């Protein structure tokens, strides 16, 4: 069997739901060893999405298979002091650490870049947020339906007219392209590491990628376009 491109890389997936874990899944598809950190009781809450009323029933959990295939799961209670030495031992030998936990959670669990990067000078710390690393909304939680779809203006842009009801986004519609953006940032950081021997932090957000998806109209606004007539 042909070896994967990233077979020598180890990724710590310390993330939940879609966009962060999906970036790790892309790396797993290319052969990286991905270790997913999950709470001991019940695992990642994303495992429960298939059971939400209204979701199409199926023989298998399609949500989980899509975004967490080819990973090794490790049950670790990050709130417990005994978990820290285990996590730090993993980080010391890892190449990439991915998280999308809210800023207050990272601060409480000491999972910020300032906490993690000193543990391994070659580590790539990959951060995904709803609304960015800084600013008044850095602590807000958000999903692709809100941060990517609604706040970017995409939800309004696809309405036929101002009286039309806003459309719902497809599950993961903004998470997956955002995951690709984070994957690209990780690739750039790994290339930089090849040149310098040093790791570092990279990040992207759901809102930034939603704005990029809606960037033609964003640029039009900056050029004082007249939106009085809808397409």
Buried (B, 14 or more C-beta within 10 A) or exposed (E): EEEBEBEEBBBBBBBBBBBBBBBBBBBBBBBBBBBBBBBEEEBBEBBEBBEEEEEEEEEEBEBBEBBBEBBEBBEBBBEEEEBEEBBBEBBEEBBBBBBBBBBEBBBEBEBBBEBBBEBBEBBBBBBBBBBBBEEEBBBBBBBBBBBBBBBBBBBBBEEEEEEEEEEEBEBBBBBBBBBBBBBBBBBEBBEBBEEEEEBBBBBBBBBBBBBBBBEEBBEEEEEEEEEEEEE
